[in-house]
């Protein structure tokens, strides 16, 4: 709770929705506590239906569970359905193959209209910069932030230099990072080819972004289907993320979710017909 308490050193006119959330947490603690301390020192919500933001969970060292939104119509109703699912902490909209701002707008509208309080956090994955180009990627970031997205995900980052370019799009934006715990925007970089892992340490050391992730499916393909080799690199990336205080995200299923929680992944993505079952198993493993 130390970080939340520190936030109240700022003056009231500058409180944003994150600070308002922090205030509500402190009220609950004083009243009888909806949030308690786990034996490992991490915060834990006693009410499984209590809405908690993605960044708040990451700040307390808790795993957040999100829905991978892809392959379905992107409608307002899709967003409302996501908002109604009290197991979810965030939505991850995949626009990597086809970027369409209207998809993000409709989903965001549904998340807002279906929420009783603050809407569920929305992360949006855009097409690779190597395909779209720097200026198009920059314009998409600006467009998504303007429409209220909580974060942007860059897939297939090929080098430390490309990572720096992506992060530069957020100059002047209050990005949540190890150096800026007051931030409220998530910036995520995904590494998905064997070659880029030669620069893993350098990329992890770059300041002013939030999360690093391994696109393990694409990486496995790039390694000729060698899942064991891909998993080795995935865990190396996790270790580097933990070293510098970045969050790390990975997909999970019923067989892997408990292991991923115990390994220390702070963002888990679920999908398909077993999504809710996966989250229930993951929440149990995380003590949520």
C-alpha positions, 0 to 999 in steps of 0.5 A: 500500500506504500505506493498508494499512500504516496500518491496522496502527496499531490494536490486534489485538483490533479487526482485522476481515476487512479488516485480516486481508486486509491482513495477508495482502497484506503476507505475500505481499509479503514472500514474493515478492509476489502484488501489484505496482505498475503504472506508474501507481502502482496496485496490481495482482494477478498472480494473476487468481484471487486474491480481492480485496475491493471496497474494497481494489480501490477503495482501490488505484484498481483497477476492480472487476467485479461481476455484476448479479443480476436476473431470475433465481431468488434461491436459495442455488445462485445465490450458490454459482454466483457464488462459483465465478466467479473473474472476479467481485469482487462481486455486485450484487443488484437488489431495486429492483422488489420488495424481499424480504429472503429473496432477499438471505439466500439469495444471501448464504448461497450466497456464504458456502457457495461461498467458500473464504475470505472470501465475495464482497462483496454490494451490494443495491439497494433500492426508491427512497425516494420510493416506499417512504418514509423509515422503510421505507427505513431499516428495510430498510437496518438489515435488510440490514446485520444479515444481512451485506450489504456495501453498500446502493444507493439508486436514483433519488435526487432531491435533495441533501436526499434524499441526506442522509437516505439517508446518515443511516441509517448513523449509527454504521456504519463506512462506507467514504468518502474521509474514512474509508478504514478503513470496511467498508460501501459506501453508493451513491447513484444519480442518474437524472433530469435535474433532480437533476444541478442539485445534482450538485456539492452531492451529491458534496460530502456526506460519509460515503458511498462511491460515486455512480453514474448510472443511465444507462438511466433517465436516457436514458429521462427525456431522451426517449431522448437517449443522447448527452445522458445520456452527457454527464451521466454523465461529469460525474458521473464527474468530480465523483466523481473530484474528491472521491474517490468510486467511480463505477459503471456497466454495461458490455458487450463494446463499452464495457468497455475505454473505461469502464475507461480513463475511470476508472469503479471499479465495472463491472457485467456481465450476460447471456450475455457477462458473463465475456467482458466481464470478461476484456476489462475485466481486460485493459484494467485490467491485472488 
